[in-house]
C-alpha cells in the first residue's frame, strides 16, 4: 500500500480511503502498525482539528437516536460529522458492531456523515489506541465534528474523556433516587448533561430530572476549564428533535471560550502526554504477547510453581530473555 | 556483606540477621536487589515452610490486640511467631510504621516473636514484593507462623491473600445492616471470619453478628480448597483472650486438611505463578523508573504535547531508547 497516496486521498476527504486507513490502524500485524504510524505522522503535518465530542449514556437512554438527530442537525448546518464508538464489550456481545449503521439509518445514508463501529478488541487498551488513531484520521479527512460514543462499561468513560474536547452525558428522565446511580467520577467528567426523552408523558419528569442534575453539578468542585455557568444540564428530545440546537449552541460557546482562554490547547497537550505514557506502558507489556515470550513465560512460571526458581529469579531470567530478543 | 554468612545466620534463627536481611530486601538499590535475590535463592534450598496467615480488618476492630493475644497464645504453645504488615498507606500516614511495636507491647518483648512494620513504599506493588520476600526470610529463620496483616486499603487484601495459606477476616460486632459493608470479594477470600469483642456489653451482639456472617458464608460458592464446614465464622475476645484457642484449632484443622488433600502445595504453586507474572510486569515497567528514562520520558512527552510527534511515534522512540539502554 502506498501510504503517501492513501494519506493524500484522506486529506482530500475520500471516505473510502478513510475507511481503509481505519482498518489499517485497527490491524495488529506488525507491518500494518508500522504503516499506520507513518500514515499518522504524515497526516499530523496537516494540523487539522475537529471538535471532538465524547458521549456517554447507559443503554436505553436513546443514544443512537440522539446521535442520529444531532448528527442530522449538524449536517443540516453544512458540517461534516464522524461517529466512532468505544465499546470494549462489543467483541464479545457482537451486538453493536453490526448494529451501528442500522440503528442510525438516516445518518448512515448521508455523504457528510461517517459512522464506524467500535474496533473488535476485548482489551480496552487496544480499543482506546485504535479509536484515538481513528479520531486523528477523521480530523485529517476534514470532519468538523467527531462524536465518540461509549456505553459506559467500566473505564471506557475515562478513555473517551481523554479523547474528547467536550464530554456529554446523556441521561433518561428518572426519579430523584436514581440520581445516585450516576457515579460521581462520571458527573465530574461531564461538560454538559443532556436529559433525553423530554417529550410526551416524560416531559415534566425530564424537566425535574434536569433540575436535579443541575443542582448536583453546582455542588461539584469548580474546574479551571469551565466558564461561568458550566457544567450545565439541559433537556432534549432526540425523537422530536427538540433542544438539540440549544445544546449545540452551548457546546460551541464552551469550546469557543476554551479556545480563547488556552484551555483547548492545554487539554489536547495534556491528552497527548497521557496517551504517550499509555503507549509506552502498553508497548513494554506487549513484549510478553509474542508466541516465543508466552512459551518462555510458561516455562519459567512452571519452574517458579515447582519451586525450582524463586519468582524474582524467574522474572530476571524472563527479562534477560526479552533483552536478547 | 557476605550473603552466605548472612543466610546461615538466618537459618540458625538469628533475629538480628533476619532484621538485617529484611532491610536488604526492602532496599531499592540495584546492588542490594542483586544481593537480596542471591540470598533468597540460597535460603530457598532449605525448603522451610511456616503457616502463613493473612489477616484483614478495618481500623478499630481490635486487630493489634488480637495479634498480640493470639501471638502470645501461640508462643505459650512453644511456637515462634512473626508479624508482618502490608499497608501501602503507611508511607503517607506514617502512623503504623512507628506504632507497630508499641501497639503490641507484650508480643514485641518475646524472644519467640518477631514484629516488622510495613515497608515504607507508596506503591502497593513495591510493598507486596518486599513483604513476600520478608515472609520467605521469616520462614527460613524457622518461624512456625507468619501473620501478615493488612488494614484493607483497596487491593491490599488481594496481595495478602496471594501471600497466605489461610486468610482471616476480623470483624466487629454490628447490626445486620452493616453486614453489607463487607465487600463480597473480601468475604470470598476469607477462610475464617472472627467476630471480635465478644465480651462485656457486646457479647450478645457479637454472637448475633457471627450467626449473620455464618449465614452469609453459606451462601457463597463452594470452593474446592474447603473441607465441609468451611469457611467458618467464630466469635473471639482478644481483650479477654477467649475463643483464640478454638480459632487456632480450626486453622490447624483446615491447614492439615489442605496439606493432606494437595491444596496447600497447589495453592503455593499458583501463588508462585502469580508473583512471577507480577514481577515480570513490574520489572518491565521499572525500566521507566531510572533518572535517564525519566528525562527521556519528559522530553518525548513534551514533544507529543507540542504536536511534534504523535503519541505512538514518541512511544516508539522511547522503546528504542530503552532497548539501547
Interface residues (C-beta under 8 A of the other chain):
Chain A: X36 X37 X40 X41 X44 X47 X129 X132 X133 X136 X269 X270 X272 X273 X275 X276 X277 X278 X279 X280 X281 X282 X283 X284 X285 X287 X288 X297 X300 X301 X302 X304 X305 X306 X307 X310 X311 X312 X313 X314 X315 X316 X318 X319 X322
Chain B: X36 X37 X40 X41 X44 X47 X129 X132 X133 X136 X269 X270 X272 X273 X275 X276 X277 X278 X279 X280 X281 X282 X283 X284 X285 X287 X288 X297 X300 X301 X302 X304 X305 X306 X307 X309 X310 X311 X312 X313 X314 X315 X316 X318 X319 X322
